[in-house]
Amino acid sequence: MGDIRVRAARAEETERVLAFWAEAAQGGSVSDDQEGVTRLVARDPEALLLAERDGELVGTVIAGFDGWRCHLYRLAVAPEWRRRGVATLLIAAAEWRFAALGGRRSDAMVLNDNERAHRAWTAAGYERQTDWARWVKPLPR
């Protein structure tokens, strides 16, 4: 994977990232819009990691750290780049970021029916946590 470079996204790349997620990610989020991604990059410029090869975007992950917990979101790999180590590289880069920030444990948000993602996370050493459930509530805008 020496030809793949991982770096933090820049604010002006939000449209590029959103277009990539439309193609490569499964599911969506209320924050998957220009405003949401721009806010993420402004608040934590190192959180949105991009994997590129010769300028082509081949993968993403959001490695968010709130000072207490390390959260992983939006791991997505371009279909033609799957099963070539891109997800592994992105997860490792996120974990390195967390360790440098003093994080102690990371968790990943993964859709229940995304079997491909389950295999990637399992291969990276993550285990499904069955004793917790996620509770959500959209906030008023």
N, C-alpha and C positions, 0 to 999 in steps of 0.2 A: 504494500500500500504506500510505498515511498513516493508515488506520484500524486497522492491525495494530500491536500493541505487543509488543516482545520484552523479557522480563525473566527473572531467575533464579527457579527454583522454590523454594518454601518446604518445609520438612520435613513440614508437615501435608498437603501435596498429593500424597504418594506414591501413594495409592490412585487419585486422579484420573488421574495420569500412567499408571499401570499399566492402568487401564481404557481410556485413550486408545490406548495401544500395542496392546492386544488388538484394537481396531477398525482402527487406521490403519497399524500397522507390519507389515512382512513378516518372518517368522521370529521367533525368540526367543533368549533368552540365559539362562544359568544364574543371572544376576544380576537377571532380570526378576521380582523379588518385593519384598515390603514391606521386608525386611531389606536387600536390595541397593540399592534406590533410597534408602532412609533413610541408609545408610552413605555413599553417594555425596554426598548433600546435606550431611551432617555433615562429611565430610572436605574438600569443596570446594564451599562454598555458591553459587559463581558458575558451576559447570560445567554444570548442567542448565538449558538455556534453553527457555523456553516462548514461543510466539507465540499471542497472544490477540486476539480482536476482541469488544468489548463483553462481556468476561468469558468468552466461549466459547473453549475451547482448540482451536486450529486447527493447531498444529504443535509439534514438539520437536526438539531436537538436544542431544547431550551433547558439550561442548567441553572435554575433559580435557587438562590440561597437567601433566606430571610434573617439570617443571624442565629436561627434556631434549628431549622431543618433544611435539608437539601432535596429539592424536588426536580424531577425530570419530566418534561413534556415534549410533545411534538417531535418525537424521533421519527423521521421520515427519510426514506432512501428512494431515489429515482428507480422505477421498475427495472430498467436495464442495468442497474448497478447493484441490485440485491444479490445476496449470497457471495459477495466479493470482499467482505470485511469492512465496509463503510460504517455500518451500525456499530460494530465493535470498536472502531477507531473513534467515533463520536462519543460513545459511552465512556471510553477510557479518558478522553479529553475532558468530559464533564466531571468525572471522578477526580481527576487531577486538580481541576479548578476547585472542587469542593474541599479536597484535602488541604490545598493552599490557603483556603479561607477558614480552616479550622472545623469543617463539617465532620460529623461523626457517623452519619448513616444517610444513605440516599434512598429515595423512593421514586417509583415511576408510575405515572398515570397511563394505564393501558386499557383499551376497550375490551370488554369481556369476550366479544366474538372475533377479535383480531388474532387468530391462531398463529399467523406468521410472526407477529410481534411477540407473542408468548414464547415462541422458540428462540427469538433473538435475546430476549431478556433472560431466559433460563440459561442460555449459553454464556451470558455475561455474569452469571452467578446470582441472579436475583430470584427470589422465591415469592410466589403468590401469598399474600397475607389474607387468611380467611376469617380472622376474628375481628375485622374492621369493615365498615361500610362507608362509602362516601355519601355525604349529605350535601345537597346543593340548593341554592336559592339565587335566582337572578336578581341583581340589584336594580332599583329604579334609575333611569337615566334622566 
